[in-house]
């Protein structure tokens, strides 16, 4: 029987070749097919080797890309870790048993080349809060690891205070640090006899820190946010400045006193919470009812449990008051933008502007002031803001225009709106005050504190010291205790809200 020869290396389908052999004879010899299969495999291997040889070689990079992302700071070129550790060991050698208590940690902080008021974060990070003291070996192990992994002050501060495994700070993480400031700073020594006020002062300072530093509104201060702020510079100044009232951004007792007195005036039942009717009385009902309803809707409040009950906590009031007084800061603009953005799309539509202006229009009529029709007001505001997209005002537009305070006051703050309207040379005056050192909030707090002190002196000149710690006309013993509670869950990111291109570019070099 004649059989047509066909090489398997020309036919990759073995089943076809087997069928061809079967048609030529009654059976297929295994040895014959095995030989053809071996030839086929050899041919395939040769073809692959040839194809690989002919393929163009991948280009080789002439140089590697250097590392450019440093979330914990850029490592210093010449860091003498052993030298720093040696200085710490010499400091511990002066203590009995080479163990440091919290009273000794000021010297240890200086040996670590840290500000004085880092002493409690250092102490707690080494486990001193659990044992009452810390050994040199345990502290050195902690500090060596910190130096090797954290390369700037922001990263070290977060590392020392944050919970294990976290790379951010939450509000409760700051409490031990701030309690030490209250207990040991000479400018707050008079508060020693009023322990009930410690938590209130700490709450106020904590809210101010997050108001200024936590630019992402997440309730978590990151390395980058702390690095961009001047909070650590203020912490360093605590050691140099005996008068905390000079540190107006965070630690001023005068500012705390003004905020708490404003809250106390509204909190008629003194349960440390206020409702919509209480807040409506703020500053002679200057804020519109529609805006107050939006505030209590939960768009800017943090305590979800209290929000469901229709109440506002003291911490939320701190944010409200600072935002109401000074509408020129970024956080204040974001606060009021969230309130006015009814549908959460990140844009203020003409409908939303008209919704808030309707109440202003009626208030002006009630005061016998001829109000502008909404169309005229709208044209005026669009000329003021000059939005990038016609008919849509974004947060970016308001931050860019530098006159956002006039815009916001027009729609929900009747007193400030009338002041803007009656000020003939408003633009010129604002330009003159732009370069002044005091912000609107600092100016307000200074004026209010003077008025409060004057009222106290007129009420009872013999009780100046005690009244200094109490709201006007109230003594410490009459105030309700501020019980410790979980503070303020932060809201989720606002729907579609662009917080002015929030970046972490400080992490990159």
Backbone torsions as a table, in degrees:
resi	resn	phi	psi	omega
1	UNK	NA	130.4	-178.5
2	UNK	-87.9	137.2	-175.4
3	UNK	-129.3	128.3	-178.9
4	UNK	-73.0	128.2	-179.2
5	UNK	-82.7	132.6	178.9
6	UNK	-143.7	124.3	-176.6
7	UNK	-76.6	136.6	178.7
8	UNK	-66.6	-25.4	-179.9
9	UNK	-69.9	-14.6	174.7
10	UNK	-93.1	-15.3	-178.8
11	UNK	-127.4	101.2	-175.7
12	UNK	-71.4	-12.0	-177.1
13	UNK	-90.3	104.9	-176.4
14	UNK	-66.1	-32.2	-178.6
15	UNK	-66.1	-36.6	177.4
16	UNK	-66.1	-41.0	179.8
17	UNK	-64.8	-40.8	178.5
18	UNK	-64.0	-40.2	178.5
19	UNK	-64.6	-37.8	179.2
20	UNK	-64.1	-42.4	178.2
21	UNK	-64.9	-37.9	-178.5
22	UNK	-66.5	-32.9	-179.7
23	UNK	-71.1	-22.9	-177.2
24	UNK	-86.2	-16.0	-179.2
25	UNK	-152.8	170.0	-177.6
26	UNK	-72.8	-24.8	179.9
27	UNK	-149.9	164.4	-178.6
28	UNK	-111.8	124.0	179.2
29	UNK	-70.3	124.8	-178.7
30	UNK	-58.1	-39.6	-178.4
31	UNK	-65.5	-37.0	-179.6
32	UNK	-67.7	-42.6	-179.9
33	UNK	-70.3	-34.7	178.8
34	UNK	-62.8	-38.5	178.9
35	UNK	-65.0	-44.9	179.3
36	UNK	-63.5	-39.3	179.5
37	UNK	-64.2	-38.2	178.1
38	UNK	-65.3	-41.1	177.6
39	UNK	-63.4	-37.8	-180.0
40	UNK	-64.5	-45.0	179.5
41	UNK	-63.7	-38.8	177.3
42	UNK	-63.4	-41.3	178.5
43	UNK	-63.8	-40.0	178.4
44	UNK	-63.7	-43.6	179.7
45	UNK	-63.1	-39.8	178.1
46	UNK	-64.7	-40.5	179.7
47	UNK	-64.8	-40.1	179.3
48	UNK	-66.7	-40.3	179.0
49	UNK	-63.9	-40.0	179.5
50	UNK	-66.1	-40.9	179.9
51	UNK	-65.1	-38.7	-180.0
52	UNK	-67.3	-36.3	179.7
53	UNK	-68.1	-35.8	-178.6
54	UNK	-79.8	-18.4	-178.5
55	UNK	-66.5	139.6	-179.8
56	UNK	-68.1	139.2	-179.5
57	UNK	-71.5	141.8	177.5
58	UNK	-65.9	139.0	-179.3
59	UNK	-65.0	139.4	179.8
60	UNK	-95.2	127.9	179.6
61	UNK	-66.0	132.4	-178.2
62	UNK	-71.7	-27.5	179.9
63	UNK	-149.1	150.1	179.9
64	UNK	-83.2	151.0	179.5
65	UNK	-79.0	125.0	-178.7
66	UNK	-70.3	155.1	178.4
67	UNK	-67.2	135.0	-176.5
68	UNK	-128.7	-3.6	-177.8
69	UNK	-109.3	118.0	-177.0
70	UNK	-131.6	79.0	-177.8
71	UNK	-62.9	-27.1	178.8
72	UNK	-104.1	25.1	178.5
73	UNK	92.1	151.9	179.2
74	UNK	-75.5	125.5	-179.7
75	UNK	-59.2	131.5	178.8
76	UNK	-68.4	150.8	-175.9
77	UNK	-67.7	-43.6	-175.5
78	UNK	-125.5	76.2	178.8
79	UNK	-96.1	117.6	180.0
80	UNK	-92.0	81.8	-179.2
81	UNK	-62.7	-43.6	-179.1
82	UNK	-61.7	-37.5	178.8
83	UNK	-65.5	-41.7	178.2
84	UNK	-66.0	-40.7	179.2
85	UNK	-65.3	-38.4	178.6
86	UNK	-61.0	-39.9	178.1
87	UNK	-64.1	-39.0	178.4
88	UNK	-65.7	-42.5	-179.5
89	UNK	-63.3	-37.6	178.1
90	UNK	-65.1	-36.1	178.1
91	UNK	-67.3	-43.6	178.8
92	UNK	-64.9	-29.3	-178.7
93	UNK	-63.1	-20.0	-180.0
94	UNK	-82.9	-10.2	-177.2
95	UNK	-95.9	149.9	178.4
96	UNK	-60.1	127.1	179.1
97	UNK	66.8	15.9	-177.1
98	UNK	51.7	40.6	176.2
99	UNK	-123.3	136.9	-177.3
100	UNK	-108.8	134.1	171.9
101	UNK	-94.3	177.3	-179.1
102	UNK	-63.3	-29.9	178.2
103	UNK	-68.7	-25.0	-179.7
104	UNK	-86.1	-11.0	-169.0
105	UNK	-71.4	-15.5	174.6
106	UNK	-63.4	-42.8	177.3
107	UNK	-66.6	-39.2	179.3
108	UNK	-64.9	-40.2	178.7
109	UNK	-61.7	-40.0	178.3
110	UNK	-66.7	-37.7	177.6
111	UNK	-65.5	-30.6	177.1
112	UNK	-81.3	-0.4	-177.8
113	UNK	61.7	40.5	177.4
114	UNK	-114.8	157.9	174.8
115	UNK	-60.2	155.5	-175.1
116	UNK	-56.3	-42.6	-173.0
117	UNK	-83.0	15.1	165.8
118	UNK	-85.4	1.4	-170.6
119	UNK	-63.1	-41.8	178.5
120	UNK	-69.5	-44.2	174.0
121	UNK	-56.4	-41.4	178.3
122	UNK	-65.0	-43.4	-178.3
123	UNK	-63.1	-47.4	-177.8
124	UNK	-69.4	-36.0	-179.6
125	UNK	-64.4	-27.4	178.3
126	UNK	-90.7	5.5	177.9
127	UNK	89.0	9.9	-177.6
128	UNK	-67.4	-26.7	180.0
129	UNK	-67.3	-22.5	-179.4
130	UNK	-90.4	-30.4	-174.3
131	UNK	-109.4	-13.2	-178.9
132	UNK	88.8	-14.6	176.2
133	UNK	-157.1	168.0	-178.4
134	UNK	-135.6	136.7	-179.6
135	UNK	-81.9	160.4	-179.4
136	UNK	-63.5	-38.0	-177.6
137	UNK	-66.3	-42.9	-179.1
138	UNK	-68.6	-39.6	-179.6
139	UNK	-68.4	-42.6	-178.9
140	UNK	-62.3	-41.3	178.5
141	UNK	-61.6	-42.9	178.9
142	UNK	-65.2	-44.9	-174.6
143	UNK	-72.5	-34.4	177.4
144	UNK	-63.7	-44.0	178.6
145	UNK	-63.3	-39.1	178.7
146	UNK	-63.4	-44.8	-179.6
147	UNK	-64.4	-34.1	-177.0
148	UNK	-79.6	-22.6	-176.5
149	UNK	-110.7	-22.9	-178.0
150	UNK	-118.8	125.0	-167.7
151	UNK	-115.9	7.4	171.2
152	UNK	-147.6	173.3	-172.8
153	UNK	-64.0	-38.9	-178.7
154	UNK	-62.3	-45.9	-179.4
155	UNK	-64.8	-39.9	179.5
156	UNK	-65.6	-43.1	-178.1
157	UNK	-63.3	-45.0	178.4
158	UNK	-64.5	-42.9	-179.3
159	UNK	-60.6	-38.5	-177.4
160	UNK	-72.9	-33.7	-173.3
161	UNK	-99.1	-24.1	-173.4
162	UNK	-71.0	157.7	175.0
163	UNK	-66.5	155.4	179.6
164	UNK	-55.9	131.8	178.9
165	UNK	84.1	-2.1	-179.3
166	UNK	-104.0	145.2	177.1
167	UNK	-115.7	33.1	179.3
168	UNK	-151.2	165.3	179.3
169	UNK	-111.3	133.5	171.0
170	UNK	-105.7	171.2	-171.5
171	UNK	-58.5	-45.0	-176.9
172	UNK	-67.0	-19.2	178.0
173	UNK	-65.6	-24.4	-176.8
174	UNK	-86.4	-12.5	-172.6
175	UNK	-60.3	-47.7	179.7
176	UNK	-60.4	-40.7	178.6
177	UNK	-61.7	-46.4	-177.6
178	UNK	-72.0	-32.9	176.2
179	UNK	-63.3	-36.1	177.1
180	UNK	-66.9	-36.1	176.0
181	UNK	-62.0	-44.8	178.9
182	UNK	-63.1	-40.6	-174.4
183	UNK	-75.0	-31.5	-168.4
184	UNK	-121.3	-10.7	-179.6
185	UNK	-77.1	130.5	-177.1
186	UNK	-61.8	-27.2	180.0
187	UNK	-73.8	-10.0	179.1
188	UNK	-118.5	16.6	-177.1
189	UNK	-61.7	-31.0	-177.9
190	UNK	-66.5	-16.3	179.8
191	UNK	-80.2	-3.9	-178.9
192	UNK	-60.3	-33.6	-179.1
193	UNK	-85.6	2.1	179.7
194	UNK	-130.9	67.9	-176.5
195	UNK	-63.3	-24.3	179.3
196	UNK	-63.8	-23.4	-178.3
197	UNK	-87.8	-8.5	-178.2
198	UNK	-60.4	-49.4	-177.3
199	UNK	-65.1	-34.0	-179.8
200	UNK	-68.5	-42.2	176.3
201	UNK	-65.0	-44.0	-179.7
202	UNK	-62.6	-41.1	178.0
203	UNK	-61.5	-42.9	179.9
204	UNK	-62.7	-47.9	-179.4
205	UNK	-64.4	-40.7	178.8
206	UNK	-60.0	-45.5	179.7
207	UNK	-64.6	-37.4	178.3
208	UNK	-66.9	-37.0	177.7
209	UNK	-63.1	-48.7	-179.0
210	UNK	-69.8	-32.5	177.3
211	UNK	-61.1	-38.6	-175.8
212	UNK	-90.6	-40.5	-170.3
213	UNK	-90.6	-41.9	-173.7
214	UNK	-79.3	74.5	-173.7
215	UNK	-70.0	-15.4	-178.7
216	UNK	-89.9	-5.1	179.1
217	UNK	61.1	28.8	-177.8
218	UNK	-93.6	-14.1	-173.3
219	UNK	80.8	11.4	-179.9
220	UNK	-134.5	116.2	179.3
221	UNK	-84.5	121.2	-177.9
222	UNK	-95.8	172.4	175.8
223	UNK	-54.1	-49.3	-174.5
224	UNK	-62.8	-42.8	-179.8
225	UNK	-64.3	-43.1	179.2
226	UNK	-65.2	-37.1	-179.3
227	UNK	-66.1	-36.0	-177.9
228	UNK	-78.0	-20.6	-178.1
229	UNK	-88.9	175.8	176.1
230	UNK	-109.8	23.8	-178.3
231	UNK	-63.3	-46.2	-178.4
232	UNK	-65.7	-30.6	174.6
233	UNK	-65.0	-37.6	177.0
234	UNK	-68.3	-36.4	176.6
235	UNK	-62.5	-41.8	178.1
236	UNK	-63.7	-33.4	-179.2
237	UNK	-71.8	-19.2	178.3
238	UNK	-58.5	-33.1	-179.9
239	UNK	-74.8	-27.1	-175.3
240	UNK	-95.1	-25.7	-174.6
241	UNK	-110.1	115.6	179.9
242	UNK	-76.0	-22.8	-179.1
243	UNK	-99.3	104.0	-178.0
244	UNK	-65.1	-19.3	-179.5
245	UNK	-70.0	-12.9	174.2
246	UNK	-79.5	-17.4	178.8
247	UNK	-95.7	77.6	-167.4
248	UNK	-76.2	-15.2	-176.0
249	UNK	-74.4	-33.2	-175.1
250	UNK	-135.7	-46.4	-162.8
251	UNK	-101.1	-1.3	-174.4
252	UNK	-60.4	125.9	175.0
253	UNK	-70.1	-36.3	178.5
254	UNK	-58.1	-42.7	-179.9
255	UNK	-65.6	-42.1	175.5
256	UNK	-58.7	-43.1	-177.0
257	UNK	-62.9	-42.0	178.9
258	UNK	-64.5	-45.7	-178.5
259	UNK	-62.9	-45.3	-176.6
260	UNK	-67.8	-37.5	177.7
261	UNK	-65.1	-39.1	177.2
262	UNK	-62.3	-40.5	179.2
263	UNK	-68.4	-41.1	-177.4
264	UNK	-63.0	-35.2	178.3
265	UNK	-64.0	-34.6	-178.6
266	UNK	-84.8	-30.3	-176.6
267	UNK	-83.2	80.3	-172.0
268	UNK	-66.4	-33.3	179.7
269	UNK	-91.7	-2.2	174.5
270	UNK	55.7	40.8	173.9
271	UNK	-98.9	9.1	177.5
272	UNK	69.5	22.9	172.1
273	UNK	-138.5	150.1	176.1
274	UNK	-128.9	155.9	177.9
275	UNK	-112.9	-171.1	-175.7
276	UNK	-63.2	-39.5	-179.6
277	UNK	-66.2	-37.4	177.2
278	UNK	-64.3	-47.4	-177.2
279	UNK	-67.0	-29.3	179.1
280	UNK	-63.2	-23.0	179.5
281	UNK	-81.5	-6.0	-178.0
282	UNK	-60.9	128.7	175.7
283	UNK	52.1	47.4	177.0
284	UNK	57.6	46.3	174.2
285	UNK	58.5	39.8	-177.7
286	UNK	-76.5	-25.8	179.8
287	UNK	-87.0	136.8	-177.1
288	UNK	-66.8	152.7	179.8
289	UNK	-65.6	-35.8	179.0
290	UNK	-63.1	-38.3	179.1
291	UNK	-70.7	-37.9	177.9
292	UNK	-63.5	-40.3	176.5
293	UNK	-61.1	-39.4	179.0
294	UNK	-66.5	-38.6	178.7
295	UNK	-62.1	-42.6	-179.3
296	UNK	-79.7	-3.6	178.3
297	UNK	-75.1	-12.1	178.3
298	UNK	101.1	3.6	-176.8
299	UNK	-72.0	-24.6	178.7
300	UNK	-130.2	-5.7	178.0
301	UNK	-85.6	157.1	-169.7
302	UNK	-113.8	-29.3	-178.5
303	UNK	-83.4	98.6	-175.4
304	UNK	-63.2	-37.2	-179.5
305	UNK	-63.7	-44.9	179.6
306	UNK	-68.3	-35.7	179.0
307	UNK	-59.2	-41.1	179.3
308	UNK	-63.8	-28.0	179.0
309	UNK	-85.5	-0.3	180.0
310	UNK	72.6	31.4	-179.2
311	UNK	-126.2	163.6	177.8
312	UNK	-120.6	133.0	178.7
313	UNK	-83.6	169.0	179.2
314	UNK	-62.5	-39.7	179.5
315	UNK	-60.4	-42.4	177.4
316	UNK	-66.4	-32.6	178.3
317	UNK	-66.1	-34.2	176.9
318	UNK	-57.5	-47.0	178.5
319	UNK	-62.1	-42.9	-178.9
320	UNK	-61.7	-49.2	-174.3
321	UNK	-64.6	-45.9	-179.6
322	UNK	-63.6	-38.7	179.2
323	UNK	-68.9	-36.1	-178.9
324	UNK	-71.2	-38.1	-177.2
325	UNK	-74.5	-44.6	-175.6
326	UNK	-121.6	95.6	-178.3
327	UNK	-90.5	14.0	-178.5
328	UNK	-96.2	-13.4	-177.9
329	UNK	-81.4	160.3	-179.5
330	UNK	-62.3	-44.1	-178.7
331	UNK	-64.7	-38.6	177.8
332	UNK	-64.0	-43.2	178.3
333	UNK	-61.8	-40.8	178.1
334	UNK	-66.3	-37.2	179.6
335	UNK	-59.9	-52.6	-175.9
336	UNK	-75.4	-29.5	176.2
337	UNK	-64.4	-41.7	177.0
338	UNK	-58.7	-41.5	-179.1
339	UNK	-67.2	-39.6	-176.8
340	UNK	-79.9	-21.7	-179.1
341	UNK	-81.6	84.8	-171.9
342	UNK	-62.7	-39.1	-176.9
343	UNK	-95.7	-0.2	175.1
344	UNK	66.7	28.8	-179.2
345	UNK	-94.7	4.4	178.9
346	UNK	80.3	10.1	-178.2
347	UNK	-137.7	137.2	173.0
348	UNK	-92.0	111.1	-179.1
349	UNK	-85.8	170.0	178.9
350	UNK	-65.8	-32.1	177.4
351	UNK	-63.1	-43.7	-179.1
352	UNK	-65.7	-38.7	177.9
353	UNK	-65.6	-42.1	179.5
354	UNK	-66.7	-35.7	179.1
355	UNK	-57.3	-44.7	-178.7
356	UNK	-80.6	-29.5	-176.8
357	UNK	-74.2	-25.2	-178.2
358	UNK	-56.7	-43.4	-179.6
359	UNK	-69.7	-38.5	176.2
360	UNK	-60.4	-40.7	-179.8
361	UNK	-59.8	-45.3	-179.3
362	UNK	-68.1	-37.5	178.2
363	UNK	-64.3	-39.7	178.9
364	UNK	-65.4	-41.3	177.5
365	UNK	-62.3	-40.3	-179.6
366	UNK	-64.8	-24.3	178.2
367	UNK	-94.8	11.7	179.9
368	UNK	61.5	32.5	175.0
369	UNK	-105.9	131.0	-179.3
370	UNK	-74.6	107.6	-176.1
371	UNK	-81.8	153.3	174.8
372	UNK	-73.5	141.0	171.0
373	UNK	-60.4	155.0	-176.3
374	UNK	-58.7	-38.2	-178.5
375	UNK	-61.6	-41.4	178.5
376	UNK	-67.4	-41.3	177.6
377	UNK	-62.6	-41.3	-179.4
378	UNK	-62.3	-44.4	178.4
379	UNK	-61.0	-40.0	-179.8
380	UNK	-64.2	-43.0	-179.1
381	UNK	-69.7	-38.4	178.5
382	UNK	-65.8	-36.5	175.5
383	UNK	-67.5	-32.3	180.0
384	UNK	-71.4	-46.2	-173.7
385	UNK	-84.7	-38.0	-175.7
386	UNK	53.1	66.6	-177.5
387	UNK	-65.3	149.8	179.5
388	UNK	-65.2	-38.5	177.3
389	UNK	-107.3	123.9	-175.3
390	UNK	-59.8	130.0	176.7
391	UNK	82.6	2.9	-179.9
392	UNK	-135.6	118.1	-178.2
393	UNK	-103.3	123.2	179.9
394	UNK	-107.5	168.4	176.1
395	UNK	-61.9	-36.4	178.1
396	UNK	-61.3	-40.3	178.6
397	UNK	-62.4	-43.1	-176.7
398	UNK	-68.9	-38.1	178.3
399	UNK	-69.2	-28.9	-177.9
400	UNK	-80.0	-28.4	-170.8
401	UNK	-77.1	-20.0	177.2
402	UNK	68.5	6.3	177.3
403	UNK	-128.6	32.4	-175.8
404	UNK	-65.3	-29.6	-179.6
405	UNK	-61.7	-36.4	176.9
406	UNK	-67.6	-40.6	179.9
407	UNK	-61.0	-51.1	-176.7
408	UNK	-66.3	-42.7	-178.5
409	UNK	-62.2	-30.6	-180.0
410	UNK	-61.6	-30.7	-171.1
411	UNK	-102.2	-15.4	-179.9
412	UNK	-150.6	-1.6	179.8
413	UNK	-122.4	98.1	-170.6
414	UNK	-66.4	-39.3	-177.4
415	UNK	-66.8	-47.8	179.8
416	UNK	-66.7	-33.8	177.7
417	UNK	-61.8	-44.7	179.2
418	UNK	-66.1	-36.0	177.1
419	UNK	-62.7	-41.5	177.7
420	UNK	-64.2	-40.5	-178.0
421	UNK	-68.8	-34.4	-175.9
422	UNK	-86.3	-10.8	-178.7
423	UNK	-84.7	108.9	-173.5
424	UNK	-68.9	-42.4	-177.8
425	UNK	-105.4	43.1	-172.9
426	UNK	-58.6	-47.0	-175.6
427	UNK	-63.3	-43.9	-178.8
428	UNK	-65.0	-40.7	-178.7
429	UNK	-66.6	-38.9	179.9
430	UNK	-65.4	-39.5	179.3
431	UNK	-64.0	-37.0	-179.7
432	UNK	-66.8	-33.8	-175.9
433	UNK	-89.4	-7.1	-177.5
434	UNK	-62.3	-32.0	-177.1
435	UNK	-88.1	0.3	-178.1
436	UNK	-71.8	151.4	-176.7
437	UNK	-72.8	-38.3	-176.7
438	UNK	-78.2	132.7	174.9
439	UNK	-81.3	171.7	177.4
440	UNK	-60.2	-38.3	179.9
441	UNK	-67.2	-44.5	-179.4
442	UNK	-63.6	-38.7	178.7
443	UNK	-66.1	-43.6	179.2
444	UNK	-62.5	-46.2	-177.7
445	UNK	-63.6	-40.0	179.7
446	UNK	-64.7	-43.0	-179.6
447	UNK	-67.8	-43.6	-179.0
448	UNK	-65.2	-37.9	-179.3
449	UNK	-65.5	-39.8	177.5
450	UNK	-61.6	-41.6	179.1
451	UNK	-65.6	-41.1	-179.7
452	UNK	-64.8	-42.6	179.2
453	UNK	-65.2	-39.7	178.8
454	UNK	-63.9	-39.8	178.7
455	UNK	-65.3	-39.4	-179.6
456	UNK	-66.2	-41.9	-179.0
457	UNK	-65.5	-35.5	177.8
458	UNK	-71.2	-34.2	-177.4
459	UNK	-70.2	-49.2	-176.8
460	UNK	-157.2	91.2	-177.4
461	UNK	-59.8	-23.9	-177.6
462	UNK	-82.3	-7.3	-176.6
463	UNK	-115.4	29.5	-175.4
464	UNK	-60.2	-43.5	-176.8
465	UNK	-64.8	-47.2	-177.1
466	UNK	-67.7	-40.7	178.8
467	UNK	-66.1	-24.5	178.7
468	UNK	-60.3	-25.7	179.1
469	UNK	-98.2	-7.1	-174.0
470	UNK	-119.9	153.8	171.9
471	UNK	-61.0	159.5	-175.5
472	UNK	-53.9	130.5	177.3
473	UNK	77.3	5.7	-178.6
474	UNK	-123.7	144.4	174.8
475	UNK	-104.5	159.6	-177.3
476	UNK	-56.2	-41.1	-176.5
477	UNK	-65.5	-19.7	-178.3
478	UNK	-88.6	-10.1	-175.8
479	UNK	-85.5	146.1	176.3
480	UNK	-70.4	147.6	179.5
481	UNK	-70.9	143.1	178.5
482	UNK	-92.7	93.6	-178.7
483	UNK	-72.2	145.5	-178.9
484	UNK	-73.4	133.6	180.0
485	UNK	-146.9	165.6	176.9
486	UNK	-66.0	131.5	-172.8
487	UNK	-100.5	116.8	152.1
488	UNK	52.7	96.6	172.8
489	UNK	-77.4	130.8	-175.9
490	UNK	-78.1	148.2	178.9
491	UNK	-71.5	159.1	174.8
492	UNK	-71.6	165.3	-179.9
493	UNK	-58.3	138.7	-177.2
494	UNK	-67.7	138.1	-176.4
495	UNK	-57.8	120.0	173.2
496	UNK	66.6	12.7	-175.1
497	UNK	-89.5	122.4	178.3
498	UNK	-96.1	108.9	-178.3
499	UNK	-81.1	57.0	173.6
500	UNK	55.0	55.6	173.7
501	UNK	52.4	56.3	179.7
502	UNK	-62.7	123.4	-172.9
503	UNK	-126.8	161.2	173.5
504	UNK	-119.2	40.5	-171.9
505	UNK	-70.5	-10.4	177.6
506	UNK	-70.0	-15.9	177.3
507	UNK	-76.6	-11.9	-174.5
508	UNK	-108.6	146.6	179.7
509	UNK	-119.7	NA	NA
